[in-house]
Amino acid sequence: MYHIKRIIIAALFVIACLPVFAQESAPQPAQTPAAAPQWSNRDMTYRSKNYDVLDSAYYPKFRRKQFHKYIDHQDIFPPKPRNQWEIGVGLGLYNVIGNIPSTILWHKGGSGLNLNVRKSLGYIFSLRTQLIYGVGKNMDLQPTSSYDAPYTNFGYTPRQYATATNGANPIYRSTRMEASQLSLDLMFNAGNISFHHARNKVAFFGYAGLGGLAYKTRVNALDGNYQPYDFGTIVPNPGAKKKTIRKELHSKMDKTYESAADNGGGAHILDNKTLDFAPSIGAGAQYRINKKFNIQLENRYTFPSDAYLDGSVYGKPLGNTVSKGRNNDAVNYFSFSVNYNLKTKKKSVEPLYWINPLDHAYSELSYPRHMILPNPVLPDEDGDGITDQFDKCPKTPKGVAVDSHGCPLDTDGDGVPDYKDKQLITPTECQPVDADGVGKCPCPDGCKEMMGTGGKNGNACGTIGAGTILFTNNSNHISTGMEAQLAVLAAQMQASPLCKAVIIGGGSGSKTKEQHSWEHVNAIIEYMSEKNNISRERFIFKYGEAGDENIVTYRSANADESGTGNVPPPHPDIK
């Protein structure tokens, strides 16, 4: 029956571990992203206190495939990172719970040392190996006549052997148990999962363990002369306080445990120690000092199927009847340990039972770095290409060319926008102008010949309008919008075959800007020549003027304005 119990407990322990390994190793189904990720203009700073999930150095090679699937939005779960081992050393109170009362450390009782090695299986479960070396001491504080060997071997008479002529000898049993225990523990911890903090300082855990206990118990049955004790002399008043009795026993009995206790005939190993199968349970708490160290309080309760740990199977007598005590003794070990997280050569995180698995999810909600986000839609009520947030002229009529602030262009700066200006280039000395943008200078000689019916409004080249073309990021590409605008200019020039158009490129202050300015103007003139059959000779090429190098304006040439449509590049060697 005893061996059947062992087999059942071992089987239950293995079954309990299976879901843990299955949970950690099961592959996750691939997820199809709804849209490509948008990485531009993302702030990729990691702001929390655990580890950066997007850092590939945390993952071993066999998990890199899942990492790349996660980065490419083919899997919604990041892989488990490489995490550190924990080792620890500690000391504590070692007590045997049996038929003889246990003696506490501060009453010259038992103590122990322990060595721990722990590895996480995931964020909740971990495995630990613990080695304990302990010495437990037990001592009666009340006389008893229920005992057996080795006391009966030295002339003591227990109640069950007493006769009318040889009465029972009440004694005070004193034993010392030395043991080594090795356990494998399946530990459970959920204190790292927090919904309101990045991490917790304190972690509580519980565990169940299987292992072996090798012990040897000895009895202090004889004095320094190897003679039986006269307990009536040692403790003259058995009804005294326990503190007094304990003091008398400690002072008048020697410190040797000369006799081997009965062990019930169990199996033996090195140094004649009895070996027992030793299941155990326990619980404790850890306090995190920093990323490397933590301290731990823990209590382990071990319950082997053995009634001889304290050296006796007899309990208190029931009246004049000798009674058996506990069926099985136990060991209680309360310890304090200092633990250290072993640093590995490769990048790794703390043991996962200190890591909050919600950290990455909350971080993504507050500062999205990996989350798929839709492209922003910015309102532009007047459709001039400048969003309402930055548009200083929000009611610009449709189709009117605007500057970078969303306001209609005013080429001559006379206060009348180009689309209303009937004298597009009004010299500064002729300003201020009237409501039509016409200055107050007199008409120079020959201008009347250039005027048709209506005088000032009849310029023969007045059919050629003014406009602005905006290139993107120094590109020379003629977009669809530009093509439509240049088609209008081509139609106006074809209607006025004697008129020229001035193409003016902004961009001054550096060779690079001047070169970009030249390239933009040349791209427009070349497009007009090749696509719309307008001779280059009908254009006046100007570049490097004040303004943005990505902005090109055009207008009709003044009557006295001259220039060529072929201008060599100023800095042909600039790439």
C-alpha positions as CSV (number, residue, x, y, z in Angstrom):
1,M,0.0,0.0,0.0
2,Y,2.9,2.3,0.9
3,H,4.5,1.9,-2.6
4,I,1.1,2.4,-4.3
5,K,0.8,5.8,-2.6
6,R,4.2,6.8,-3.9
7,I,3.3,5.8,-7.5
8,I,0.0,7.7,-7.4
9,I,1.6,10.9,-6.1
10,A,4.3,10.8,-8.7
11,A,1.8,10.2,-11.5
12,L,-0.3,13.2,-10.3
13,F,2.8,15.4,-10.3
14,V,3.7,14.5,-13.9
15,I,0.1,15.0,-15.1
16,A,0.0,18.4,-13.4
17,C,3.2,19.4,-15.4
18,L,1.9,18.4,-18.8
19,P,-0.4,21.4,-19.4
20,V,2.4,23.7,-18.6
21,F,4.8,22.4,-21.2
22,A,1.9,22.1,-23.7
23,Q,1.0,25.7,-23.1
24,E,4.6,27.0,-23.7
25,S,5.3,24.9,-26.8
26,A,2.0,25.0,-28.7
27,P,2.4,27.0,-32.0
28,Q,0.1,29.9,-32.5
29,P,-1.9,30.3,-35.7
30,A,-0.8,32.8,-38.2
31,Q,-2.8,36.0,-38.5
32,T,-3.4,37.8,-41.7
33,P,-2.9,41.6,-41.3
34,A,-5.7,43.9,-42.5
35,A,-3.3,46.4,-43.8
36,A,0.4,47.0,-44.1
37,P,2.0,48.6,-41.0
38,Q,2.8,52.3,-41.1
39,W,6.3,52.8,-39.6
40,S,7.0,56.4,-40.8
41,N,7.1,59.1,-38.2
42,R,6.7,56.6,-35.3
43,D,8.4,57.3,-32.0
44,M,10.1,54.0,-31.4
45,T,11.2,54.8,-27.8
46,Y,10.5,52.0,-25.3
47,R,9.0,53.7,-22.2
48,S,8.1,50.9,-19.8
49,K,10.1,49.0,-17.2
50,N,10.3,45.3,-18.4
51,Y,11.9,44.6,-21.8
52,D,11.5,45.8,-25.4
53,V,9.5,43.2,-27.2
54,L,10.6,44.6,-30.6
55,D,14.3,43.9,-29.8
56,S,15.2,40.7,-31.6
57,A,18.3,40.1,-29.5
58,Y,16.1,38.8,-26.6
59,Y,15.0,35.7,-28.7
60,P,16.9,32.5,-29.3
61,K,17.3,31.3,-32.9
62,F,14.6,28.7,-32.7
63,R,12.1,31.5,-31.8
64,R,13.2,34.0,-34.5
65,K,10.7,32.6,-37.0
66,Q,7.8,33.6,-34.7
67,F,9.4,36.9,-34.0
68,H,9.6,37.8,-37.7
69,K,6.0,36.6,-38.2
70,Y,5.0,39.0,-35.3
71,I,6.9,41.9,-36.8
72,D,5.3,41.2,-40.2
73,H,1.8,41.0,-38.6
74,Q,1.4,37.4,-39.5
75,D,1.2,36.4,-35.8
76,I,-0.4,38.4,-33.0
77,F,1.8,37.0,-30.3
78,P,5.5,37.8,-29.7
79,P,7.7,34.9,-28.8
80,K,8.9,34.1,-25.3
81,P,12.2,35.9,-24.6
82,R,15.4,34.3,-23.3
83,N,15.3,34.6,-19.5
84,Q,17.7,34.1,-16.7
85,W,18.2,31.3,-14.2
86,E,17.9,32.1,-10.5
87,I,20.2,30.6,-7.8
88,G,19.9,31.2,-4.1
89,V,21.3,30.3,-0.7
90,G,19.5,30.5,2.6
91,L,19.2,29.3,6.2
92,G,16.3,28.6,8.5
93,L,14.5,26.8,11.3
94,Y,14.5,23.0,10.9
95,N,11.9,21.2,13.0
96,V,10.8,17.5,13.1
97,I,7.1,17.2,13.9
98,G,6.7,13.8,15.7
99,N,5.8,12.2,19.0
100,I,8.5,14.1,20.9
101,P,8.1,17.9,21.0
102,S,10.3,19.8,18.6
103,T,12.9,22.3,20.0
104,I,13.0,25.7,18.4
105,L,16.3,27.2,17.4
106,W,16.4,29.9,20.1
107,H,15.9,27.0,22.7
108,K,19.1,25.3,21.3
109,G,17.0,23.6,18.7
110,G,17.3,22.7,15.0
111,S,18.5,24.8,12.0
112,G,19.2,24.2,8.4
113,L,20.9,25.5,5.2
114,N,19.5,25.4,1.6
115,L,20.6,25.8,-1.9
116,N,18.1,26.7,-4.7
117,V,18.2,26.6,-8.5
118,R,15.1,27.9,-10.3
119,K,14.1,28.3,-14.0
120,S,10.8,29.7,-15.3
121,L,8.6,27.7,-17.7
122,G,6.5,30.8,-18.4
123,Y,5.1,33.8,-16.6
124,I,3.2,31.7,-14.0
125,F,4.9,28.3,-13.6
126,S,8.6,27.5,-12.9
127,L,10.7,24.5,-11.8
128,R,13.0,24.6,-8.9
129,T,15.5,22.2,-7.4
130,Q,16.2,22.7,-3.7
131,L,18.8,21.0,-1.5
132,I,18.3,21.2,2.3
133,Y,20.7,20.1,5.0
134,G,19.0,20.3,8.4
135,V,19.4,19.2,12.0
136,G,16.3,18.8,14.0
137,K,16.2,18.4,17.8
138,N,13.3,17.0,19.9
139,M,13.0,16.9,23.7
140,D,10.2,15.9,26.1
141,L,9.3,18.6,28.6
142,Q,7.0,16.2,30.5
143,P,8.1,12.7,31.8
144,T,6.8,9.8,29.8
145,S,6.9,6.0,30.4
146,S,6.0,5.2,26.7
147,Y,9.2,4.4,24.9
148,D,11.1,1.6,23.3
149,A,14.7,0.9,22.1
150,P,17.3,2.1,22.6
151,Y,16.2,3.1,26.1
152,T,15.1,-0.4,26.9
153,N,18.6,-1.6,26.0
154,F,20.2,0.5,28.8
155,G,18.0,-0.6,31.8
156,Y,15.1,1.8,31.4
157,T,11.8,0.1,32.0
158,P,8.8,1.4,30.0
159,R,5.2,1.0,31.1
160,Q,4.6,-2.0,28.8
161,Y,7.4,-3.9,30.4
162,A,6.8,-2.9,34.0
163,T,5.9,-5.4,36.7
164,A,4.9,-5.3,40.4
165,T,8.5,-5.7,41.4
166,N,10.1,-3.6,38.6
167,G,8.1,-0.5,38.0
168,A,8.2,1.8,35.0
169,N,10.9,4.5,34.8
170,P,9.6,7.9,33.5
171,I,12.2,9.6,31.3
172,Y,12.7,12.7,29.2
173,R,13.5,11.7,25.6
174,S,16.1,13.8,23.8
175,T,16.9,13.1,20.1
176,R,18.8,14.7,17.2
177,M,17.9,14.1,13.6
178,E,20.4,15.0,10.8
179,A,19.0,15.0,7.3
180,S,19.6,15.9,3.6
181,Q,16.6,16.5,1.4
182,L,16.6,17.0,-2.4
183,S,13.3,18.2,-4.0
184,L,12.0,19.1,-7.4
185,D,9.3,21.7,-7.1
186,L,6.6,22.8,-9.5
187,M,6.1,26.5,-8.5
188,F,3.1,28.7,-9.1
189,N,3.3,32.5,-9.1
190,A,0.8,35.1,-10.4
191,G,2.0,38.2,-8.6
192,N,3.8,39.5,-11.7
193,I,0.6,40.0,-13.6
194,S,-0.5,43.5,-12.8
195,F,-3.2,45.7,-14.4
196,H,-2.2,48.9,-12.7
197,H,1.6,48.9,-12.5
198,A,4.5,47.9,-14.8
199,R,5.8,45.5,-12.2
200,N,5.4,44.5,-8.5
201,K,8.1,44.5,-5.8
202,V,6.6,41.6,-3.9
203,A,5.7,38.2,-5.4
204,F,3.9,35.4,-3.6
205,F,4.3,31.8,-4.7
206,G,3.2,28.3,-3.8
207,Y,4.5,24.9,-4.9
208,A,4.3,21.1,-4.7
209,G,7.5,19.0,-4.7
210,L,8.7,15.5,-5.0
211,G,12.0,14.2,-3.7
212,G,14.0,12.1,-1.3
213,L,14.9,12.5,2.4
214,A,18.0,10.8,3.9
215,Y,18.1,11.0,7.6
216,K,19.8,9.6,10.7
217,T,18.4,10.0,14.2
218,R,20.4,9.5,17.4
219,V,19.3,9.5,21.1
220,N,20.8,11.1,24.2
221,A,20.1,8.2,26.6
222,L,23.3,8.0,28.6
223,D,25.3,10.4,30.6
224,G,29.0,11.2,30.2
225,N,29.9,8.0,31.9
226,Y,27.6,6.0,29.6
227,Q,25.2,5.3,32.5
228,P,21.4,5.8,32.4
229,Y,20.2,9.2,33.6
230,D,18.5,9.7,36.9
231,F,15.8,12.0,35.7
232,G,14.3,12.3,39.2
233,T,17.5,14.2,40.2
234,I,17.7,16.2,36.9
235,V,14.1,17.4,37.1
236,P,13.1,17.2,40.8
237,N,9.7,18.9,40.1
238,P,8.0,17.5,37.0
239,G,5.1,20.0,37.5
240,A,7.3,23.0,37.2
241,K,7.1,25.5,34.2
242,K,8.3,24.2,30.9
243,K,11.0,27.0,30.8
244,T,12.4,25.7,34.1
245,I,12.3,22.0,33.0
246,R,14.0,22.9,29.7
247,K,16.7,24.8,31.5
248,E,17.4,21.9,33.9
249,L,17.5,19.3,31.1
250,H,19.9,21.4,29.0
251,S,22.2,22.1,32.0
252,K,22.3,18.6,33.6
253,M,22.3,16.4,30.5
254,D,25.4,16.1,28.3
255,K,25.5,17.2,24.7
256,T,26.2,13.8,23.1
257,Y,23.7,11.7,21.2
258,E,25.5,8.5,21.6
259,S,22.9,5.9,20.6
260,A,21.3,5.2,17.2
261,A,17.5,5.4,17.3
262,D,15.2,2.7,15.9
263,N,14.4,3.4,12.3
264,G,11.7,0.8,11.6
265,G,13.9,-1.2,9.3
266,G,13.8,1.2,6.4
267,A,16.2,1.3,3.4
268,H,19.7,2.7,4.1
269,I,22.2,4.7,2.0
270,L,25.5,6.4,2.8
271,D,26.5,6.7,6.4
272,N,23.7,4.3,7.4
273,K,21.1,6.9,6.7
274,T,17.4,6.0,6.2
275,L,16.1,7.0,2.7
276,D,12.4,8.0,2.3
277,F,10.3,9.2,-0.5
278,A,9.4,12.8,0.5
279,P,6.6,14.7,-1.1
280,S,6.2,18.3,0.2
281,I,4.2,21.5,-0.2
282,G,5.1,25.0,0.5
283,A,4.5,28.7,0.1
284,G,6.5,31.9,0.4
285,A,7.1,35.5,-0.7
286,Q,9.9,37.3,-2.6
287,Y,10.9,40.9,-2.4
288,R,12.7,42.3,-5.5
289,I,15.7,44.5,-4.6
290,N,16.8,45.1,-8.2
291,K,17.1,43.3,-11.5
292,K,19.7,40.9,-10.0
293,F,18.8,40.3,-6.4
294,N,15.8,39.4,-4.4
295,I,15.2,38.1,-0.9
296,Q,12.8,35.3,0.0
297,L,10.8,34.0,3.0
298,E,9.5,30.4,2.6
299,N,8.0,27.6,4.5
300,R,8.2,24.0,3.3
301,Y,6.2,21.1,4.9
302,T,7.5,17.6,4.1
303,F,5.5,14.5,4.9
304,P,7.3,11.2,4.3
305,S,5.6,8.0,5.2
306,D,7.9,7.4,8.2
307,A,7.1,7.5,11.9
308,Y,10.7,7.3,13.1
309,L,12.1,10.7,12.2
310,D,12.1,11.8,15.9
311,G,13.4,8.3,17.0
312,S,10.1,7.2,18.6
313,V,6.8,5.8,17.6
314,Y,5.2,6.2,21.1
315,G,3.0,9.2,22.1
316,K,1.7,10.2,25.4
317,P,0.3,7.3,27.5
318,L,-3.5,7.2,27.9
319,G,-3.8,6.7,31.6
320,N,-1.9,3.4,32.3
321,T,-2.1,2.3,28.6
322,V,0.9,2.8,26.3
323,S,-0.3,4.3,23.0
324,K,1.1,4.7,19.6
325,G,1.6,8.3,18.5
326,R,1.6,9.8,14.9
327,N,1.4,7.3,12.1
328,N,3.9,9.5,10.1
329,D,6.3,12.2,11.2
330,A,6.9,15.4,9.2
331,V,9.5,18.1,8.7
332,N,8.9,21.8,8.7
333,Y,11.6,24.1,7.3
334,F,11.1,27.9,7.5
335,S,13.9,29.7,5.7
336,F,15.3,33.0,4.6
337,S,17.1,33.1,1.2
338,V,19.0,35.5,-0.9
339,N,18.6,34.9,-4.7
340,Y,20.6,36.0,-7.6
341,N,19.7,36.1,-11.3
342,L,22.5,34.6,-13.4
343,K,23.5,36.8,-16.3
344,T,24.0,35.0,-19.6
345,K,26.4,35.8,-22.5
346,K,23.4,36.7,-24.7
347,K,20.8,39.3,-24.0
348,S,18.2,38.0,-21.6
349,V,15.5,39.3,-19.3
350,E,14.8,38.6,-15.7
351,P,13.1,35.3,-14.8
352,L,9.6,35.5,-16.3
353,Y,7.9,35.3,-12.9
354,W,9.1,38.9,-12.4
355,I,7.9,40.1,-15.9
356,N,4.5,41.6,-16.4
357,P,3.1,40.0,-19.6
358,L,0.7,42.9,-20.0
359,D,3.5,45.4,-20.3
360,H,3.7,45.2,-24.1
361,A,-0.1,45.4,-24.6
362,Y,-0.4,48.5,-22.4
363,S,2.7,50.1,-24.0
364,E,1.2,49.7,-27.4
365,L,-2.1,51.3,-26.3
366,S,-0.3,54.4,-25.0
367,Y,2.6,54.7,-27.5
368,P,1.9,52.6,-30.6
369,R,5.1,51.3,-32.2
370,H,3.9,48.0,-33.8
371,M,0.2,48.5,-34.0
372,I,-1.4,48.8,-37.4
373,L,-2.9,52.3,-37.6
374,P,-5.0,53.9,-40.5
375,N,-3.4,56.8,-42.3
376,P,-4.6,60.1,-40.9
377,V,-7.3,62.0,-42.8
378,L,-6.8,65.8,-42.4
379,P,-9.6,68.1,-43.3
380,D,-9.1,70.6,-46.1
381,E,-12.4,72.4,-46.6
382,D,-11.4,74.7,-49.5
383,G,-9.4,72.0,-51.3
384,D,-6.3,74.1,-51.8
385,G,-4.0,71.3,-50.6
386,I,-3.3,73.0,-47.2
387,T,-5.0,71.4,-44.3
388,D,-7.4,73.5,-42.2
389,Q,-5.1,73.2,-39.2
390,F,-2.4,75.3,-41.1
391,D,-4.6,77.2,-43.6
392,K,-4.4,80.9,-42.8
393,C,-6.9,81.6,-45.6
394,P,-9.6,78.9,-45.2
395,K,-12.1,80.2,-47.8
396,T,-9.8,80.4,-50.9
397,P,-11.9,80.0,-54.1
398,K,-11.6,76.6,-55.8
399,G,-8.7,76.4,-58.4
400,V,-6.8,79.5,-57.1
401,A,-3.1,79.0,-56.7
402,V,-2.0,79.4,-53.0
403,D,1.2,79.7,-51.1
404,S,2.4,77.4,-48.3
405,H,0.1,79.1,-45.9
406,G,-3.0,78.5,-48.0
407,C,-3.4,82.1,-49.1
408,P,-3.8,83.2,-52.8
409,L,-0.5,84.1,-54.5
410,D,0.3,87.8,-54.8
411,T,3.3,87.9,-57.1
412,D,4.0,91.6,-57.0
413,G,3.0,92.0,-53.3
414,D,0.6,94.8,-54.0
415,G,-2.1,93.4,-51.7
416,V,-4.3,92.2,-54.5
417,P,-4.1,88.4,-55.1
418,D,-3.1,87.2,-58.5
419,Y,-6.5,85.8,-59.5
420,K,-8.0,89.3,-59.0
421,D,-4.9,91.3,-60.1
422,K,-5.3,92.9,-63.6
423,Q,-1.7,94.2,-63.5
424,L,0.1,91.1,-62.3
425,I,3.5,92.8,-62.0
426,T,3.1,96.2,-60.6
427,P,6.5,98.0,-59.9
428,T,6.9,99.0,-56.3
429,E,7.2,102.6,-57.2
430,C,3.8,102.4,-58.8
431,Q,2.1,101.2,-55.6
432,P,-0.3,101.5,-53.9
433,V,-2.7,100.1,-56.4
434,D,-6.5,100.2,-57.0
435,A,-8.9,97.4,-56.3
436,D,-7.9,95.7,-59.6
437,G,-4.3,95.7,-58.7
438,V,-3.4,98.4,-61.2
439,G,-0.7,100.9,-60.2
440,K,-0.7,104.7,-60.6
441,C,2.4,105.1,-62.9
442,P,1.7,106.8,-66.2
443,C,1.7,104.6,-69.3
444,P,5.3,104.6,-70.9
445,D,5.9,105.3,-74.5
446,G,4.8,102.5,-76.7
447,C,2.5,100.9,-74.2
448,K,-0.6,102.1,-75.9
449,E,0.3,100.1,-79.0
450,M,0.3,97.1,-76.7
451,M,-3.1,97.9,-75.4
452,G,-6.4,97.0,-77.2
453,T,-9.8,98.4,-76.6
454,G,-10.2,99.5,-73.1
455,G,-6.7,100.8,-72.6
456,K,-5.1,99.3,-69.5
457,N,-7.1,96.1,-69.7
458,G,-6.3,95.4,-73.3
459,N,-2.7,94.1,-73.1
460,A,-2.2,91.7,-76.0
461,C,-0.6,89.2,-73.6
462,G,-3.2,89.6,-70.9
463,T,-4.7,86.3,-71.9
464,I,-1.7,84.5,-70.4
465,G,-2.5,84.0,-66.8
466,A,-0.1,83.6,-63.8
467,G,0.2,80.6,-61.6
468,T,2.4,78.6,-59.2
469,I,3.6,75.1,-59.4
470,L,4.8,73.2,-56.4
471,F,7.3,70.3,-56.7
472,T,7.6,67.7,-54.0
473,N,10.9,67.1,-52.1
474,N,13.1,68.4,-54.9
475,S,11.6,65.9,-57.4
476,N,11.5,67.0,-61.0
477,H,8.4,64.8,-61.8
478,I,5.5,66.6,-63.6
479,S,2.4,65.3,-61.7
480,T,-1.1,64.9,-63.1
481,G,-2.1,68.2,-61.4
482,M,0.8,70.0,-63.0
483,E,-0.1,68.6,-66.4
484,A,-3.6,70.1,-66.2
485,Q,-2.2,73.4,-65.1
486,L,0.4,73.5,-67.9
487,A,-2.2,72.5,-70.5
488,V,-4.1,75.7,-69.6
489,L,-0.9,77.7,-70.0
490,A,-0.2,76.1,-73.3
491,A,-3.7,76.9,-74.6
492,Q,-3.2,80.6,-73.5
493,M,0.2,80.8,-75.3
494,Q,-1.2,79.2,-78.5
495,A,-4.0,81.8,-78.4
496,S,-1.3,84.6,-78.2
497,P,1.5,83.5,-80.5
498,L,3.4,86.7,-80.1
499,C,3.6,86.6,-76.4
500,K,6.3,85.0,-74.1
501,A,5.9,83.4,-70.7
502,V,8.4,83.9,-67.9
503,I,9.2,80.8,-65.9
504,I,10.6,81.8,-62.5
505,G,12.2,79.3,-60.1
506,G,12.8,80.1,-56.4
507,G,15.9,79.0,-54.6
508,S,18.8,81.1,-53.6
509,G,21.5,81.0,-50.9
510,S,23.4,77.8,-51.9
511,K,24.6,76.0,-55.0
512,T,22.3,73.0,-54.2
513,K,19.2,75.3,-54.1
514,E,20.2,77.1,-57.3
515,Q,20.7,73.8,-59.1
516,H,17.3,72.5,-57.9
517,S,15.7,75.7,-59.0
518,W,17.3,75.4,-62.5
519,E,16.1,71.8,-62.8
520,H,12.5,72.6,-61.9
521,V,12.3,75.5,-64.4
522,N,14.0,73.4,-67.1
523,A,11.6,70.5,-66.4
524,I,8.6,72.8,-67.1
525,I,10.0,74.4,-70.2
526,E,11.1,71.0,-71.6
527,Y,7.6,69.5,-70.9
528,M,5.9,72.5,-72.6
529,S,8.2,72.0,-75.6
530,E,7.9,68.3,-76.0
531,K,4.3,67.7,-74.9
532,N,2.5,70.9,-76.1
533,N,4.8,72.0,-79.0
534,I,5.6,75.4,-77.5
535,S,9.0,76.6,-78.7
536,R,11.6,77.1,-76.0
537,E,12.2,80.5,-77.5
538,R,8.8,81.7,-76.2
539,F,10.0,81.2,-72.6
540,I,12.2,83.4,-70.5
541,F,14.2,81.2,-68.2
542,K,14.8,82.5,-64.6
543,Y,16.0,80.6,-61.7
544,G,17.7,81.2,-58.3
545,E,15.2,83.9,-57.3
546,A,14.1,84.5,-53.7
547,G,11.8,81.9,-52.3
548,D,11.5,78.1,-51.9
549,E,13.5,76.1,-54.4
550,N,10.4,73.7,-54.8
551,I,8.1,76.6,-56.0
552,V,8.0,77.7,-59.6
553,T,5.8,80.6,-60.8
554,Y,4.9,81.7,-64.3
555,R,3.4,84.8,-65.9
556,S,3.2,86.7,-69.1
557,A,6.3,88.6,-70.2
558,N,6.2,92.4,-70.0
559,A,6.5,94.3,-73.3
560,D,10.0,95.4,-72.6
561,E,11.2,92.1,-71.0
562,S,13.6,89.8,-72.8
563,G,15.5,86.6,-72.2
564,T,16.1,83.1,-73.5
565,G,14.5,79.8,-72.9
566,N,17.9,77.9,-72.9
567,V,20.1,78.5,-69.9
568,P,22.9,76.1,-69.0
569,P,22.8,74.5,-65.5
570,P,24.7,76.6,-63.0
571,H,26.3,73.6,-61.2
572,P,26.2,70.6,-63.4
573,D,28.5,68.6,-61.2
574,I,26.2,68.6,-58.2
575,K,24.4,65.3,-57.8
